[in-house]
Amino acid sequence: EGQEDIVKQVEEGKSLTEIPTLAQKTGYTTKWSVEDFSNITENLTVTVLSTANEYTITYDAGEGSVAMATQKVTYDSAPGSFAEPTRENYNFVCWTYEGTAVLATDIWKIATDVTLVATWVPVEKRTVTFVQTGCEPIIVEVLDGDTLTGDQIPQTQPKEGYTVVWEEKIPSTITQNIVINAVATPNTYTITYDAGEGSVATATQDVVFDSVPN
């Protein structure tokens, strides 16, 4: 295809010795459909058989890691999938060849073995700010999408007569900057009355800290 037909004449029963050289086809191995040109006894039409070549991808994950070091790809076919690298605190963007992104869904048009290089971007950091009245805010940084571990959650500072807790449940994954406020709830205490040799109608009474008893 793409070349002028070549016609050779040979005496019946003789061999064809001047076999035309095949034109090269990028990414393919080509050969004539007939290999034995001895004892020609009839007219022949010889066509070109083209086989797509296989090439080797070598993966370079840089400071990351990749489980599959190499992969075979076929010219003029889409690879379908590439190796998936990992790197702590980074997100994988894509594989590149000579600075250009290469996608597994694209038809492979590189007629050589290649090394694909991973492109990375740092994972963004998010802040969780713990705020309690009368105390310095405590700021904890986590990577986007991570979870706060128990030792990253500060203890609330005690307040006399109050129970202090953080106002809400901390999300299981942190995907934005958030503020967690401390809520102080006044405690309820019990008064027990001792009238000695007298009497009292109410033996006990509940009172709320920082409030006037009813």
C-alpha positions as CSV (number, residue, x, y, z in Angstrom):
1,E,0.0,0.0,0.0
2,G,1.2,3.5,-0.9
3,Q,3.8,2.2,-3.3
4,E,3.8,1.5,-7.0
5,D,3.3,-2.2,-8.0
6,I,6.5,-3.9,-9.2
7,V,6.2,-6.5,-12.0
8,K,8.9,-9.1,-12.5
9,Q,9.2,-11.6,-15.3
10,V,10.8,-15.0,-15.0
11,E,10.9,-18.0,-17.3
12,E,8.6,-20.8,-16.3
13,G,10.3,-23.2,-13.9
14,K,13.1,-20.8,-13.1
15,S,13.7,-18.9,-9.9
16,L,13.2,-15.2,-9.3
17,T,16.5,-13.7,-8.1
18,E,15.9,-10.0,-8.1
19,I,13.3,-9.8,-5.3
20,P,12.3,-6.2,-4.6
21,T,13.3,-4.6,-1.3
22,L,10.3,-3.9,1.0
23,A,9.5,-0.3,1.8
24,Q,9.8,0.3,5.5
25,K,6.6,0.9,7.5
26,T,7.0,2.7,10.8
27,G,6.1,0.5,13.7
28,Y,5.7,-2.6,11.7
29,T,7.7,-5.6,10.6
30,T,6.9,-6.4,6.9
31,K,7.5,-9.4,4.7
32,W,6.3,-10.7,1.3
33,S,3.4,-13.1,1.4
34,V,5.5,-15.5,-0.7
35,E,8.9,-16.6,0.7
36,D,10.0,-19.2,-1.9
37,F,10.6,-17.7,-5.3
38,S,12.2,-20.8,-6.8
39,N,10.6,-22.9,-9.6
40,I,8.0,-20.3,-10.7
41,T,5.3,-22.2,-12.7
42,E,2.4,-19.7,-12.6
43,N,1.7,-16.0,-12.4
44,L,1.9,-14.8,-8.8
45,T,0.6,-11.8,-7.0
46,V,2.7,-11.1,-4.0
47,T,1.5,-8.8,-1.3
48,V,3.0,-7.4,1.8
49,L,2.3,-8.8,5.2
50,S,2.6,-6.2,8.0
51,T,2.9,-7.1,11.7
52,A,2.7,-4.4,14.3
53,N,5.8,-4.4,16.5
54,E,5.9,-4.7,20.3
55,Y,7.8,-2.2,22.3
56,T,8.8,-2.0,25.9
57,I,7.8,0.7,28.4
58,T,10.1,1.2,31.3
59,Y,8.5,3.1,34.2
60,D,10.4,5.8,36.1
61,A,8.4,6.8,39.2
62,G,11.2,9.2,40.4
63,E,10.9,9.4,44.2
64,G,7.8,7.2,44.1
65,S,7.5,3.5,43.6
66,V,5.7,1.3,41.0
67,A,5.0,-2.4,41.2
68,M,5.2,-3.0,37.5
69,A,8.7,-2.0,36.2
70,T,8.1,-2.6,32.5
71,Q,5.2,-3.2,30.1
72,K,4.8,-4.4,26.5
73,V,2.8,-2.3,24.1
74,T,1.8,-2.9,20.5
75,Y,2.2,-0.2,17.9
76,D,-1.1,1.3,16.5
77,S,-3.0,-0.1,19.5
78,A,-4.1,1.5,22.7
79,P,-2.3,0.1,25.8
80,G,-5.6,0.2,27.8
81,S,-3.8,0.7,31.1
82,F,-0.5,1.8,32.6
83,A,1.2,1.0,35.9
84,E,-0.1,3.0,38.9
85,P,2.7,4.5,40.9
86,T,2.5,5.7,44.5
87,R,4.4,8.4,46.5
88,E,3.9,9.5,50.0
89,N,2.3,12.9,50.4
90,Y,1.9,13.3,46.6
91,N,-0.8,12.7,44.0
92,F,0.1,11.1,40.7
93,V,-0.8,13.2,37.6
94,C,0.2,11.2,34.6
95,W,3.1,9.5,32.7
96,T,5.1,11.6,30.3
97,Y,7.5,10.9,27.4
98,E,9.9,13.7,26.6
99,G,7.8,16.1,28.6
100,T,4.5,15.2,26.9
101,A,1.6,13.4,28.7
102,V,1.0,9.8,27.4
103,L,-2.5,8.3,28.0
104,A,-3.3,4.6,28.1
105,T,-6.4,5.3,26.0
106,D,-4.3,6.8,23.1
107,I,-3.2,4.8,20.1
108,W,0.5,4.0,20.6
109,K,2.5,5.8,17.9
110,I,6.1,5.6,19.4
111,A,8.2,3.2,17.4
112,T,10.8,2.5,20.0
113,D,11.3,1.3,23.5
114,V,10.6,4.2,25.9
115,T,10.9,5.3,29.5
116,L,7.8,7.0,30.9
117,V,8.4,9.4,33.7
118,A,5.8,10.0,36.5
119,T,4.5,13.5,37.1
120,W,3.6,14.4,40.7
121,V,1.9,17.2,42.6
122,P,2.1,17.6,46.4
123,V,-1.0,16.7,48.4
124,E,-2.6,19.9,49.8
125,K,-2.6,20.5,53.5
126,R,-5.7,21.4,55.5
127,T,-5.9,23.0,58.9
128,V,-8.1,22.1,61.8
129,T,-8.2,24.9,64.4
130,F,-9.3,24.1,67.9
131,V,-10.7,27.2,69.7
132,Q,-11.5,27.4,73.4
133,T,-12.3,30.7,75.1
134,G,-9.4,32.0,77.2
135,C,-6.9,29.7,75.5
136,E,-4.6,30.1,72.5
137,P,-6.1,28.4,69.4
138,I,-4.4,25.1,68.5
139,I,-3.9,24.5,64.8
140,V,-3.3,21.0,63.5
141,E,-2.3,20.4,59.9
142,V,-3.3,17.3,58.0
143,L,-3.0,16.2,54.3
144,D,-6.1,16.7,52.2
145,G,-8.3,13.6,52.6
146,D,-6.5,12.3,55.7
147,T,-8.0,11.6,59.1
148,L,-7.0,13.1,62.4
149,T,-5.5,10.6,64.7
150,G,-6.3,10.5,68.4
151,D,-3.0,12.0,69.4
152,Q,-3.6,15.0,67.1
153,I,-6.8,16.0,68.8
154,P,-5.9,18.2,71.8
155,Q,-7.5,17.9,75.2
156,T,-9.9,20.7,76.2
157,Q,-8.7,22.8,79.1
158,P,-10.6,22.3,82.4
159,K,-12.9,25.1,83.6
160,E,-14.1,25.1,87.2
161,G,-17.7,24.1,87.5
162,Y,-18.0,23.2,83.8
163,T,-17.7,20.2,81.5
164,V,-15.8,21.2,78.4
165,V,-16.0,19.2,75.1
166,W,-15.4,20.0,71.5
167,E,-18.7,21.2,69.9
168,E,-19.0,18.6,67.1
169,K,-17.7,15.3,65.8
170,I,-14.6,15.7,63.7
171,P,-15.1,14.5,60.1
172,S,-13.6,11.2,59.3
173,T,-11.7,12.8,56.3
174,I,-10.5,16.3,56.3
175,T,-11.1,17.9,52.9
176,Q,-11.3,21.6,53.8
177,N,-10.1,24.0,56.6
178,I,-12.4,23.7,59.6
179,V,-12.7,25.3,63.0
180,I,-13.7,23.2,66.1
181,N,-15.0,25.2,69.1
182,A,-15.0,24.1,72.7
183,V,-18.4,24.1,74.4
184,A,-18.5,24.6,78.2
185,T,-21.7,23.3,79.9
186,P,-22.2,24.2,83.6
187,N,-22.3,21.2,85.9
188,T,-25.3,20.3,88.0
189,Y,-24.6,19.7,91.7
190,T,-26.7,18.3,94.5
191,I,-27.4,20.1,97.8
192,T,-28.2,17.8,100.7
193,Y,-29.9,19.5,103.6
194,D,-29.0,18.6,107.2
195,A,-31.4,20.3,109.6
196,G,-29.9,18.7,112.7
197,E,-32.6,18.2,115.2
198,G,-35.0,20.1,113.0
199,S,-36.8,18.9,109.9
200,V,-36.8,19.9,106.2
201,A,-39.4,19.1,103.6
202,T,-36.8,18.7,100.8
203,A,-33.8,16.6,101.6
204,T,-31.9,17.4,98.4
205,Q,-31.9,20.0,95.7
206,D,-30.1,20.2,92.3
207,V,-28.3,23.4,91.5
208,V,-26.5,24.6,88.3
209,F,-23.1,26.2,88.6
210,D,-23.1,29.9,87.9
211,S,-26.9,30.1,88.2
212,V,-29.1,31.2,91.1
213,P,-30.8,28.2,92.8
214,N,-34.5,28.2,92.3
